[in-house]
Amino acid sequence: MTHLQVALGEIATLIRGITYKPSDVCEATTQSAVACMRTKNVQEDLDESDIVWIPASIIRNSSKYLNPGDILVSSANSWNLVGKGCWVPELKYPASAGGFISILRGNPNAIDLRYLYHWFVSPQTQAKLRSYSNKTTNISNLDHSRTLATEIPLPPLEEQRRIAAILDKAALVSTHIVRAADLRLALKRSLFSDLFRPSAQPAVTIGSDLPPSDGGWHWRLLTDVARLATGHTPDRSNQAYWGGDVPWITLGDIRELDGTWATSTKEMTTPEGIANSSAVLLPKGTVCFSRTASVGFSAIMGREMSTSQDFVNWVCGPELLPEYLMNALIFSRARLRGLSTGSTHKTIYFSTVEQFRVLLPPVELQTRFCQLIRKVDSMPLGNLSDLASDLRSSLASKLLSPAPQ
């Protein structure tokens, strides 16, 4: 049996988000305030932790209000994130989407909305959408016309619902694994707090008005105990700079790499790309820290690597162990994010990063913490998470592909 394939535009509309000025932003308690979702809210699930509010008077077209079952699409972002989508659940407040986002709204009489969502976020569709985008050094834009012309397999509605239900169950398995990973992170946080920060104060901060140190340890300027290096992007137009054997960390990698020893990335550059740009080849053990968009995510380089300009990197000296620094950054994330500025894309500027201070315990205690952390990380959860992710991708590929002729 063959399934009909139709252009996405026949069963869905793609609505551009609204534009607003920084001066338009208001408080959530303002009368008629509307939540305006941005690219940072478009995660695997809708991230409601940091929402901008604007007056309802700015929204002159009712179609730009979000409905349950809509798909928020990142339509202007770094190349590896353009086209990323997330499901809009039932919200307790009126909401719209900002100018860097589009709203994909399916016709429920023609397509099951969960089926549409799973098809849209599947690896095959995401790769196709990125191939349509205008790849530039910083921002790529979703091609609306080509996106709407993309063909989607359209089995009968009952079959769509069956496929969506299977993929929903696979997603639920992944969610349970993520929750288990969250428990492991909580255990690490507890170990860190017990050893270093009984007062629950952050271990990385800035300024002279520092929280009191514990156990007679001292606050040190981070650049005094580690060498600071910035990231960079080799020339995208030069093919000799890409597809090599040097891992290159981007914002598209860092959420998955957060808290780990990173050894692989989605994109690879070449020694020529490093040598002929401001990019830097950094040694194993370097701690990278995302300072834009996904502010505060950190990882340790498990081999020689490089990063995009969205990162700052520290090569630790003998007084500072990489695992201690990475976890100090992670468990100080809320405070460090408070140092970021910008209404659309939050950024911690380099001048602020240079002021970071770290609470420095003796190396022997840092070593003890690292030993405990490695025991926690030895739990086989990571392999299970990878298996669940592979299962979801495999199911999506099989169930959402056109039936053979």
C-alpha positions in Angstrom: 0.0 0.0 0.0 1.4 3.4 -0.9 0.8 6.6 1.0 0.0 9.9 -0.6 2.8 12.6 -0.3 1.7 16.2 -0.2 3.5 19.5 0.1 3.6 20.7 3.7 1.9 23.9 2.7 -1.2 21.9 1.7 -1.9 20.8 5.2 -0.2 23.5 7.4 0.7 27.2 7.5 4.0 28.8 8.5 3.4 32.1 10.3 6.2 34.5 10.9 6.7 35.8 14.4 6.3 39.4 15.5 9.1 42.0 15.9 9.3 44.3 18.9 11.7 46.8 20.3 13.6 46.4 23.6 11.6 49.3 24.9 8.4 47.3 24.3 9.3 44.7 26.9 7.1 44.8 30.0 6.5 42.9 33.2 4.4 39.7 33.3 2.1 41.5 35.7 1.3 44.3 33.2 -2.3 44.3 32.1 -2.8 42.5 28.8 0.8 41.3 28.8 1.6 38.5 26.3 4.4 36.0 26.5 6.7 36.2 23.5 8.7 33.1 22.9 12.3 33.4 21.5 14.8 30.9 20.1 16.1 30.0 23.6 12.6 28.8 24.5 12.7 26.3 21.6 14.3 23.3 23.2 13.2 19.6 23.0 10.3 20.7 25.1 9.1 24.3 25.3 11.3 26.1 27.9 9.2 28.4 30.0 12.0 29.4 32.4 12.9 32.7 30.8 10.1 34.4 29.0 9.9 38.0 27.6 6.5 39.8 28.0 5.1 42.4 25.6 1.9 44.4 25.4 -1.0 42.7 23.5 -1.3 45.9 21.4 1.8 44.9 19.4 0.0 41.8 18.1 -2.3 43.0 15.4 -3.0 39.6 13.8 -4.8 37.0 15.9 -3.1 34.2 13.9 0.1 35.1 15.7 -1.2 33.9 19.0 0.0 30.4 19.9 -2.5 27.5 20.0 -2.0 24.1 21.6 -0.5 21.8 19.0 1.4 24.5 17.2 5.1 23.9 16.5 7.5 26.7 17.3 10.3 26.8 14.7 13.6 28.5 15.1 13.8 30.4 11.8 16.8 32.6 12.3 19.7 31.0 14.3 23.1 29.5 13.9 23.1 27.0 11.0 23.0 23.9 13.1 19.9 25.1 15.0 17.8 26.7 12.2 14.6 24.7 11.7 14.6 23.3 15.2 11.1 22.8 16.5 9.2 22.2 19.7 5.6 21.3 20.5 3.4 24.0 22.1 1.4 22.5 25.0 -1.7 24.0 26.6 -0.4 27.3 28.1 -1.9 29.1 31.1 -1.2 32.5 29.6 -1.6 34.1 26.1 1.6 33.8 24.0 3.1 34.6 20.7 6.4 34.2 19.0 9.3 36.7 18.3 10.8 37.7 15.1 13.4 34.9 15.0 10.7 32.2 15.2 7.9 31.0 13.0 4.7 29.1 14.0 3.9 25.9 12.1 0.2 25.3 12.4 -1.3 22.1 11.0 -4.9 21.7 9.8 -6.3 19.1 12.2 -8.9 18.1 9.6 -6.1 17.0 7.3 -3.3 15.8 9.6 -2.8 14.5 13.1 -0.9 17.3 14.9 1.4 14.9 16.8 2.2 13.1 13.6 3.1 16.4 12.0 5.3 17.3 15.0 7.2 13.9 14.9 7.7 14.3 11.2 9.0 17.8 11.5 11.5 17.2 14.3 12.8 13.9 12.8 16.5 13.9 11.8 15.6 13.5 8.1 13.4 16.5 8.0 15.7 18.6 10.2 18.6 17.9 7.9 16.5 18.8 4.9 15.4 22.1 6.4 19.0 23.0 7.2 20.0 22.3 3.7 17.5 25.0 2.5 18.8 27.7 4.9 21.2 30.4 3.9 24.4 29.4 5.7 26.4 32.3 7.0 29.1 32.8 9.6 26.6 33.8 12.3 22.9 33.6 11.4 21.1 31.3 9.0 17.5 31.9 7.9 14.8 29.3 7.3 13.6 29.3 3.7 9.8 29.4 4.2 8.9 28.7 0.5 11.1 25.6 0.3 10.0 24.4 3.7 6.3 24.6 2.7 7.1 22.9 -0.6 8.7 19.9 1.3 6.7 16.7 0.8 5.3 14.9 3.8 4.0 11.3 3.7 0.2 11.4 4.4 -1.3 8.1 5.4 -4.9 8.0 6.6 -5.6 9.9 9.8 -6.0 6.6 11.8 -2.6 5.4 10.7 -1.1 8.8 11.5 -2.5 8.6 15.0 -1.0 5.1 15.4 2.4 6.2 14.3 2.3 9.3 16.5 1.3 7.1 19.5 4.3 4.8 18.9 6.7 7.8 18.7 5.1 9.4 21.8 5.9 6.2 23.8 9.5 6.2 22.5 9.8 9.9 23.6 8.4 9.0 27.0 11.2 6.4 27.5 13.8 9.0 26.7 12.1 11.4 29.2 12.4 8.8 32.0 16.1 8.4 31.2 16.6 12.2 31.3 14.9 12.3 34.7 17.3 9.6 35.9 20.2 11.7 34.5 18.8 14.7 36.5 18.9 12.6 39.6 22.6 11.8 38.9 23.2 15.5 38.5 21.5 16.2 41.8 23.9 13.6 43.4 26.9 15.4 41.9 25.5 18.7 43.2 25.1 17.3 46.7 28.7 16.0 46.7 30.0 19.3 45.5 28.0 21.2 48.2 29.1 18.8 50.9 32.8 19.1 50.1 33.1 22.7 49.0 30.0 24.9 49.6 28.1 24.1 52.7 26.5 27.5 52.6 25.1 26.7 49.1 26.8 29.8 47.7 28.2 29.7 44.1 31.8 28.7 43.7 32.3 31.0 40.7 31.3 34.7 40.8 32.7 38.2 40.1 33.4 41.3 42.0 35.1 42.2 45.2 32.0 41.6 47.4 32.5 37.9 47.5 30.6 35.3 49.6 32.8 34.1 52.5 35.2 31.3 51.8 34.9 28.0 53.6 37.6 26.1 55.3 40.1 28.9 54.9 40.2 28.6 51.1 40.7 31.7 49.0 38.9 33.3 46.1 41.3 33.6 43.1 40.9 35.4 39.8 40.2 32.6 37.4 42.7 34.0 34.8 45.4 33.7 37.5 45.1 29.9 37.7 44.0 29.1 34.1 44.8 30.4 30.7 41.8 32.0 28.9 41.2 31.4 25.2 38.3 32.4 23.0 36.7 30.4 20.2 36.3 31.3 16.5 34.6 30.1 13.3 36.8 29.3 10.3 35.7 30.6 7.0 32.5 28.8 6.0 33.1 29.4 2.3 36.4 27.5 2.2 35.7 23.8 1.9 39.3 22.9 2.9 38.5 24.2 6.4 35.6 21.7 7.0 35.1 18.0 7.3 38.5 17.3 8.9 39.5 15.5 12.0 39.4 18.4 14.6 36.2 18.4 16.7 34.6 21.9 16.8 32.2 22.6 19.6 29.1 24.7 18.8 26.0 25.7 20.7 24.3 22.8 18.9 26.6 20.4 20.8 26.9 21.9 24.3 23.6 20.9 25.8 24.4 17.2 25.1 28.0 17.7 26.2 27.2 19.6 29.4 29.1 18.1 32.3 31.0 15.5 30.3 34.4 14.9 28.8 33.7 15.7 25.2 35.3 13.7 22.4 33.0 14.2 19.4 31.0 17.0 17.8 28.5 17.4 15.0 30.9 19.4 12.9 34.7 18.9 12.3 37.2 21.4 11.1 40.7 20.9 9.8 44.2 22.0 10.9 44.2 24.4 7.9 40.9 25.9 9.2 42.5 26.4 12.6 45.8 27.8 11.2 44.2 30.3 8.8 41.6 31.8 11.2 41.5 33.1 14.8 40.4 29.6 15.9 42.6 28.0 18.5 43.5 24.3 18.9 43.1 23.6 22.6 44.6 20.7 24.5 42.8 17.8 26.2 41.5 18.9 29.6 40.5 22.4 28.5 37.2 23.5 30.0 34.8 25.2 27.6 31.9 27.5 28.7 29.1 28.8 26.5 28.7 32.5 27.0 25.8 33.2 24.5 22.3 31.9 24.0 22.6 28.6 26.0 24.6 30.6 28.7 26.5 28.6 31.3 26.8 25.1 29.8 30.3 23.6 30.3 32.3 20.6 29.2 35.9 19.3 29.3 37.7 18.6 26.1 38.6 14.9 26.0 41.0 15.4 23.1 42.4 18.4 21.1 39.4 20.5 20.0 38.3 23.9 19.0 35.1 25.9 19.7 33.0 28.6 18.0 33.1 32.2 19.2 30.1 31.4 21.4 32.6 30.0 24.0 35.4 30.9 26.3 37.8 28.2 27.3 40.2 27.7 30.2 43.4 25.7 30.1 43.8 24.9 33.8 47.1 25.4 35.7 48.5 23.0 38.4 46.3 24.5 41.2 43.0 23.9 39.4 41.6 20.6 38.2 39.4 20.7 35.1 36.6 18.5 36.7 36.5 20.8 39.7 36.3 23.9 37.5 33.6 22.5 35.2 31.4 21.5 38.1 32.0 24.8 39.9 30.8 26.6 36.7 27.8 24.3 36.3 26.7 24.7 40.0 27.1 28.4 39.7 25.1 28.6 36.5 22.2 30.6 37.9 24.4 33.3 39.2 26.6 33.5 36.1 23.5 33.7 33.8 22.5 36.7 35.8 25.6 38.4 34.4 24.4 38.1 30.8 22.9 41.0 29.0 20.7 41.5 25.8 17.0 41.3 25.2 17.0 38.8 22.4 20.3 36.9 22.6 21.7 36.8 26.1 25.5 37.2 26.2 28.2 37.3 28.9 30.8 39.6 27.5 34.5 38.8 27.4 35.3 41.7 29.8 32.9 40.1 32.3 34.4 36.6 31.9 37.9 38.1 32.7 36.5 39.1 36.1 35.4 35.5 37.1 36.7 34.4 40.4 36.8 30.8 41.7 36.8 29.5 45.2 40.0 27.4 45.2 40.2 24.5 47.6 43.4 22.4 48.0 44.3 20.2 45.0 44.0 17.1 47.3 40.4 17.9 48.0 39.7 18.7 44.4 41.2 15.2 43.5 38.9 13.5 46.1 35.9 15.2 44.5 37.0 14.1 41.0 37.3 10.5 42.2 33.8 10.6 43.6 32.4 12.2 40.4 34.0 9.5 38.3 32.2 6.8 40.3 28.9 8.5 39.7 29.6 8.9 36.0 30.5 5.2 35.8 26.8 4.3 36.0 25.8 3.1 32.5 23.1 5.7 32.1 24.9 7.4 29.2 24.8 4.3 27.0 21.2 3.8 27.8 20.4 7.4 26.9 22.3 7.0 23.6 20.3 3.8 22.9 17.0 5.5 23.5 18.0 8.3 21.2 19.0 5.9 18.5 15.7 4.0 19.0 13.7 7.2 18.5 15.6 8.1 15.4 15.3 4.6 13.9 11.5 4.5 14.6 11.0 7.9 13.1 13.0 7.0 10.0 11.0 3.8 9.5 7.5 5.1 10.4 7.7 8.5 8.8 9.2 7.5 5.5 7.1 7.2 2.4 5.8 3.6 1.8 7.6 1.9 -1.1 5.9 2.1 -4.5 
